Amino acid sequence: EQNPKQWWKAMKELIERLYSFPASPSRKNLDIIAIDAMAPTVLPVDVKGKPLRNAIIWMDRRAMAEHRAINESLNDLVFEIGGNRSDASNFAPKARWIKDKEPETYLKTAKFLSANGYFVRRLCGTDCLDISQCGLSQLCETPRGIWSETLIDRCGLDREKLPEISECTDIVGTVSGIVAAEIGIEPGVKVIAGAMDNAAAVLGTGTIADGSLNISAGTASNVNLCTRVPHFTHSFLAYRHIAPGCWIHAGSVDYGGAGYKWFAGLLNEGDYGSLDARAQAIRPGERPVVFLPYMVGQRAPLFNSRTRGVLFGMDPAMSDGELARAFMEGNAMGMRKVLALMGEFGVEPRACRLTGGCARSSVYSQIIADVLNLEIHRVGRSDSAALGAAMAGAKAAGYFDSYEEMIQAAAVSERHHPNPMLRMYYDELYHLFERLYHILEPEFEALSSLTQNKELK
């Protein structure tokens, strides 16, 4: 969970910081605000837009029982109507969890908002859901970008508690005088609906061509394929791109990038550069360790809420550099799993644009190139989601006629070519990675059952 008051506080601090730089433009020149945010996030608000509880973020999988109940009620209708599989992380199961577990909150709820939808509401008073999030709602006809009365009814929710759906670049309101004074900008600034962070990151890397590939390797490592025609499958999530006529097909390693951060935290290692260097000093294959990076459960393509991280092959002589490399390789192996399954789309990309926190590391980026056997193009900005939101705002404000005009802002800063000498080793390591997952898959459920409703006597 996260407290939306902290989001708002962080935004105000960010605005003040942005205008503190000597080269910053005048506050009077601000024309439009575009916000991207993590998804799917569920935040119930009252009629005044005040949050009724903390937001339940995408990583939270508490709604397993609700997810199962919806599946039993709808069978294949979630996929047939919505185009994507049901998952405990999605909007509908979490909203249903609030109804079942916190009925007083549900009764007081005027609208269920997304994370960026909350900012939009506070900025201009408009309730909306941007169209990029329809595919993760489990309540929409994703191909058409509209709410499905059938899915809403069968999920046990109320249509009036859901906001209207807007295109990402729709101007949905302007900032009021009171809010403008609070956050330090001029009143009347236009506000667009915005987008989920992954959709913004895809645009921010310049990934708009049919068949182009992007990996947004942040907290989660999202592998995104852009197409002109949607392909709805049980393996991946399909949702609208910010760019008109484009679709994103995504699979992820949830907590993939965050796993490395978690490991660095265990070491009290604040200097990623030092840890990266120790990982780089390890010769691949000298003492192999396999890391299954599935620490918090997985969405597409595995759809398994019970998975947990596994280190296989440790011995007492292992160094922190060897384990750091294993965490990097494990995340990359998870990406390779996603890419292997994307073969069903008949696309064989030769290169991939990489962004996110992992892309800040040259060592990490090279490991990804070697494991995937794919040329990796590091985009100059690791904060591609923010750039994508800015591009959407610029398009909405009329500064550009097309996104193609803005792609140069997402210029490639470095190219990493796979080392052909490592291909056989990583092929073998990947096959071991795959076998380990399939062997342990039923054991994750067994592990979970040990901790459910049991107390030590």
C-alpha positions in Angstrom: 0.0 0.0 0.0 1.0 3.6 -0.5 -0.4 6.8 1.0 -1.5 9.2 -1.8 -0.8 12.1 0.5 2.9 11.2 0.0 2.5 11.2 -3.7 1.0 14.7 -3.7 3.8 15.9 -1.3 6.4 14.4 -3.6 4.9 16.1 -6.6 4.9 19.5 -4.9 8.6 19.0 -3.9 9.4 18.0 -7.5 7.8 21.1 -9.0 9.7 23.3 -6.6 12.9 21.6 -7.4 12.3 21.9 -11.2 11.9 25.6 -10.9 15.0 26.0 -8.7 17.4 25.5 -11.5 19.0 28.6 -13.1 17.9 27.5 -16.6 14.4 26.7 -15.6 11.6 28.5 -17.6 9.2 30.9 -16.0 6.3 29.3 -14.1 4.1 31.4 -16.4 5.3 29.4 -19.4 3.9 26.1 -18.1 1.3 25.0 -20.6 0.2 21.5 -19.9 0.6 18.7 -17.3 0.9 15.0 -18.2 1.4 12.4 -15.5 2.3 8.7 -15.8 2.1 6.4 -12.8 2.4 2.7 -11.7 -0.5 0.4 -12.6 -2.8 -1.3 -11.9 -3.3 0.7 -8.7 -6.7 1.0 -7.0 -7.6 4.0 -4.8 -11.1 4.6 -3.6 -12.1 8.3 -3.1 -15.2 10.0 -1.7 -17.4 12.5 -3.6 -14.9 15.3 -2.8 -12.0 13.2 -4.2 -10.6 12.5 -0.7 -8.9 9.1 -0.4 -10.8 6.7 1.8 -7.8 4.4 2.4 -4.2 3.9 1.2 -3.8 2.9 -2.5 -3.4 -0.8 -3.3 -0.5 -0.9 -5.7 0.3 -3.3 -8.6 2.6 -5.5 -6.6 -0.1 -6.3 -4.0 -1.6 -9.8 -4.6 -3.9 -9.9 -1.6 -7.0 -10.4 -3.8 -6.3 -14.0 -4.6 -9.7 -15.2 -3.3 -11.5 -12.5 -5.2 -9.5 -13.4 -8.3 -10.6 -17.1 -8.0 -14.2 -16.1 -7.4 -14.3 -13.9 -10.5 -12.7 -16.7 -12.5 -15.4 -19.2 -11.3 -18.1 -16.7 -12.1 -16.9 -15.7 -15.5 -14.9 -18.7 -16.8 -13.5 -17.5 -20.1 -15.5 -14.3 -20.4 -12.7 -12.2 -18.8 -10.5 -13.1 -21.7 -13.2 -13.2 -24.4 -14.4 -9.7 -23.6 -11.4 -8.1 -22.1 -8.6 -9.7 -24.1 -6.5 -10.5 -21.1 -6.4 -13.1 -18.3 -7.7 -12.5 -14.8 -5.0 -11.8 -12.3 -4.9 -10.9 -8.6 -2.9 -7.8 -9.3 -5.6 -6.3 -11.6 -8.0 -3.5 -10.9 -11.2 -5.6 -10.6 -10.1 -8.2 -8.0 -8.6 -5.5 -5.8 -11.8 -3.4 -6.0 -13.8 -6.5 -5.2 -11.5 -7.1 -2.2 -12.3 -3.7 -0.8 -16.0 -4.5 -1.3 -15.7 -7.8 0.5 -13.2 -7.0 3.2 -13.9 -3.2 3.8 -17.7 -2.8 3.0 -17.9 0.6 4.8 -15.2 1.9 2.5 -16.9 0.5 -0.5 -20.2 2.2 0.4 -18.5 5.5 0.8 -16.6 5.2 -2.5 -17.7 7.6 -5.1 -15.0 6.5 -7.6 -12.2 4.0 -7.8 -9.2 5.9 -9.3 -5.8 4.9 -10.7 -2.6 6.5 -9.4 -2.4 9.1 -12.2 -6.2 9.4 -12.1 -5.8 10.6 -8.5 -3.4 13.4 -9.6 -5.8 14.4 -12.4 -8.7 14.6 -9.9 -6.7 16.8 -7.5 -5.4 19.0 -10.2 -8.6 19.7 -12.1 -11.5 17.9 -10.5 -12.1 15.4 -13.3 -12.5 11.7 -12.7 -11.0 9.6 -15.5 -9.2 6.4 -16.4 -6.7 6.7 -19.2 -7.2 4.2 -22.0 -3.8 2.5 -21.6 -5.1 1.0 -18.4 -8.2 -0.7 -19.8 -6.3 -3.9 -20.5 -5.4 -4.3 -16.8 -8.8 -3.3 -15.4 -10.5 -6.7 -16.1 -13.6 -4.6 -16.5 -13.3 -3.3 -20.1 -13.8 -4.3 -23.6 -10.1 -3.7 -24.3 -10.3 -3.7 -28.1 -12.9 -0.9 -28.0 -11.7 1.0 -25.0 -15.0 1.0 -23.2 -16.4 -0.4 -19.9 -18.1 -3.8 -20.1 -21.4 -3.9 -18.3 -21.2 -7.7 -18.3 -17.8 -7.8 -16.6 -18.6 -5.1 -14.1 -21.8 -6.9 -13.1 -20.3 -10.3 -12.9 -17.4 -9.0 -10.9 -19.9 -7.7 -8.4 -19.0 -4.0 -8.8 -21.0 -0.9 -9.5 -20.6 1.1 -12.8 -21.2 4.4 -11.1 -18.1 3.9 -9.0 -15.9 3.8 -12.1 -14.6 6.9 -13.9 -15.0 7.7 -17.5 -12.4 6.4 -19.9 -10.3 9.0 -21.8 -7.6 8.8 -24.4 -4.2 9.4 -22.9 -3.8 12.8 -24.6 -7.3 14.0 -23.9 -7.3 17.4 -22.2 -9.6 16.6 -19.3 -9.5 20.0 -17.4 -7.4 22.9 -16.1 -5.7 23.5 -12.8 -7.9 25.7 -10.5 -6.6 28.8 -8.8 -6.6 27.2 -5.3 -4.6 24.1 -6.4 -2.2 26.3 -8.5 -1.4 28.4 -5.5 -0.8 25.2 -3.4 1.6 23.6 -5.8 3.3 26.8 -7.1 2.2 27.1 -10.7 -0.1 29.5 -12.6 -3.9 28.7 -12.7 -5.4 27.5 -16.0 -2.7 25.0 -16.9 -4.2 22.2 -19.0 -4.2 18.6 -17.7 -4.3 15.5 -19.8 -5.5 12.0 -18.7 -1.9 10.6 -18.8 -0.9 7.0 -18.9 0.4 4.0 -17.0 4.1 4.1 -16.5 5.0 1.2 -18.8 3.0 2.7 -21.7 4.8 6.0 -21.1 8.2 4.3 -21.0 7.5 2.5 -24.3 6.8 5.8 -26.0 9.7 7.5 -24.2 12.1 5.0 -25.7 10.8 5.8 -29.2 9.2 2.3 -29.5 6.4 3.0 -31.9 7.3 1.0 -35.1 5.4 -2.2 -35.8 7.4 -5.1 -34.4 9.8 -3.0 -32.4 10.9 -4.1 -28.9 11.6 -2.3 -25.7 12.6 -3.5 -22.2 11.7 -1.2 -19.3 13.9 -2.6 -16.6 13.0 -0.9 -13.4 11.3 -2.3 -10.3 9.7 -4.8 -12.7 11.4 -5.7 -15.9 8.8 -5.3 -18.6 9.4 -6.7 -22.1 7.2 -4.8 -24.5 6.4 -5.6 -28.1 4.8 -2.9 -30.2 2.4 -3.8 -33.0 -0.2 -2.2 -35.2 -2.8 -5.0 -34.6 -3.6 -6.3 -31.2 -2.9 -10.0 -30.5 -4.9 -11.3 -27.5 -3.3 -14.4 -26.0 -3.3 -16.2 -22.6 0.4 -15.6 -22.3 0.7 -11.8 -22.4 -1.0 -8.6 -21.5 -2.3 -6.5 -24.4 -3.2 -2.8 -24.0 -3.2 0.4 -25.8 -0.1 2.4 -26.6 -0.2 6.1 -26.1 0.4 6.5 -29.9 -2.8 6.1 -31.9 -3.1 2.8 -33.7 -0.4 1.1 -31.7 -0.6 -1.7 -29.2 1.7 -3.0 -26.5 2.1 -6.7 -25.7 3.8 -7.1 -22.4 5.3 -9.8 -20.2 7.4 -9.1 -17.1 9.8 -10.2 -14.5 8.0 -8.7 -11.5 10.6 -7.4 -9.0 13.3 -8.2 -11.6 15.2 -5.0 -11.2 14.2 -4.5 -7.6 15.8 -7.9 -6.7 19.3 -6.5 -7.4 18.4 -3.4 -5.2 17.2 -5.7 -2.5 20.5 -7.7 -2.6 22.5 -4.5 -2.5 20.5 -3.4 0.5 21.4 -6.7 2.3 25.1 -5.8 1.8 24.5 -2.2 2.9 25.9 -1.4 -0.5 25.0 2.1 -1.4 27.4 2.3 -4.3 26.0 0.3 -7.2 29.0 1.1 -9.3 31.3 -0.8 -6.9 28.9 -3.8 -6.7 28.7 -3.8 -10.5 32.4 -3.8 -10.8 32.7 -6.8 -8.5 30.1 -8.6 -10.6 31.9 -7.7 -13.8 35.1 -9.2 -12.5 33.5 -12.6 -12.3 34.2 -14.8 -15.3 30.9 -16.3 -16.6 30.7 -20.0 -15.9 33.6 -20.2 -13.4 31.2 -21.1 -10.6 27.7 -20.9 -12.0 24.8 -19.9 -9.7 21.2 -19.8 -11.0 18.8 -17.2 -9.6 15.1 -17.5 -10.1 14.0 -13.9 -9.9 10.4 -14.5 -9.1 10.4 -13.0 -5.6 6.9 -11.5 -5.3 4.7 -13.7 -7.6 4.4 -13.2 -11.3 2.0 -11.7 -13.8 2.3 -12.4 -17.5 3.5 -14.8 -18.8 3.8 -17.1 -15.8 0.6 -15.9 -13.9 1.7 -17.5 -10.6 1.1 -15.6 -7.4 3.0 -18.2 -5.3 6.4 -17.9 -6.9 9.4 -16.9 -4.7 13.1 -16.2 -5.4 15.5 -19.1 -5.5 19.3 -19.2 -5.5 20.6 -22.6 -6.8 24.3 -23.6 -6.7 25.7 -21.7 -3.7 28.8 -22.8 -1.9 30.7 -21.3 1.1 33.3 -19.7 -1.1 30.8 -17.6 -3.0 31.6 -13.9 -3.1 29.2 -11.0 -3.2 30.3 -10.3 -6.7 29.3 -13.8 -7.9 25.9 -13.4 -6.2 25.4 -9.9 -7.7 26.1 -11.4 -11.1 23.6 -14.2 -10.5 20.9 -11.6 -9.6 21.6 -9.8 -12.9 21.7 -13.0 -14.9 18.5 -14.2 -13.3 16.6 -11.1 -14.2 17.9 -11.4 -17.8 17.0 -15.1 -17.9 13.4 -14.1 -16.9 13.4 -11.6 -19.8 14.6 -14.3 -22.1 11.7 -16.5 -21.0 9.3 -13.7 -22.0 11.0 -13.2 -25.4 10.9 -17.0 -26.1 7.2 -17.0 -25.6 6.8 -13.9 -27.8 7.8 -16.1 -30.7 4.1 -16.9 -31.0 3.7 -13.4 -32.6 6.0 -14.4 -35.4 8.4 -11.5 -34.6 12.1 -11.9 -34.4 13.6 -8.6 -33.3 17.3 -8.0 -33.9 17.7 -5.3 -31.4 15.9 -3.9 -28.3 15.8 -0.5 -26.7 16.6 -0.7 -22.9 15.5 1.8 -20.3 14.9 1.9 -16.5 17.3 1.7 -13.5 19.1 -1.4 -14.8 20.0 0.5 -18.0 22.1 2.9 -15.9 24.6 0.1 -15.5 26.8 -0.7 -18.5 27.7 -4.0 -16.8 24.0 -5.0 -16.3 23.2 -3.9 -19.9 25.9 -6.1 -21.3 24.8 -9.1 -19.3 21.3 -8.6 -20.7 22.7 -8.5 -24.2 24.7 -11.7 -23.6 21.9 -13.6 -22.0 19.3 -12.6 -24.6 21.8 -12.9 -27.5 20.3 -9.6 -28.7 21.8 -6.2 -29.5 20.8 -3.8 -26.7 20.4 -0.1 -27.4 20.6 1.9 -24.1 18.4 4.9 -24.4 20.2 8.1 -23.2 17.5 8.8 -20.5 16.8 6.1 -17.9 13.6 8.0 -16.9 11.9 7.2 -20.2 8.4 7.1 -18.6 8.7 10.7 -17.7 9.9 11.5 -21.2 7.0 9.6 -22.7 4.5 11.5 -20.5 6.1 14.8 -21.7 5.9 13.7 -25.3 2.2 12.9 -24.8 1.7 16.4 -23.3 3.6 18.1 -26.1 1.4 16.3 -28.7 -1.8 17.2 -26.8 -0.7 20.8 -26.6 -0.1 20.9 -30.3 3.7 21.5 -30.3 4.2 18.5 -32.6 2.0 16.8 -35.2 3.3 13.3 -34.7 5.4 11.3 -32.2 7.8 10.5 -35.0 9.0 14.1 -34.8 9.9 13.6 -31.1 11.8 10.3 -31.3 15.1 12.0 -31.5 14.6 12.9 -27.8 14.9 9.2 -27.1 18.3 8.9 -28.7 20.4 5.8 -28.1 23.5 6.5 -26.0 25.3 3.2 -26.1 25.0 -0.1 -28.0 25.8 -3.5 -26.4 26.5 -6.4 -28.7 26.2 -10.0 -27.4 29.5 -11.8 -26.9 29.4 -14.8 -29.3 31.9 -16.6 -27.0 29.2 -16.7 -24.3 26.3 -17.9 -26.4 26.7 -21.6 -25.7 27.2 -21.1 -22.0 24.1 -18.9 -21.6 22.0 -21.3 -23.7 22.9 -24.1 -21.3 22.3 -21.9 -18.3 18.9 -20.8 -19.6 17.9 -24.5 -20.1 18.9 -25.2 -16.5 16.9 -22.0 -15.4 13.8 -23.4 -17.2 14.1 -26.8 -15.8 14.5 -25.5 -12.3 11.4 -23.4 -12.6 9.3 -26.3 -13.8 10.6 -28.6 -11.1 9.9 -26.1 -8.4 6.6 -24.7 -9.8 4.4 -27.1 -7.7 6.6 -26.5 -4.6 5.8 -22.8 -4.5 2.2 -23.7 -3.7 3.5 -26.1 -1.0 5.7 -23.4 0.5 2.8 -21.0 0.5 0.5 -23.5 2.3 3.0 -23.7 5.2 2.4 -20.0 6.0 -1.3 -19.8 5.6 -3.5 -20.0 8.7 -0.9 -21.9 10.7 0.5 -20.9 14.0 3.5 -22.4 15.8 2.4 -24.5 18.7 
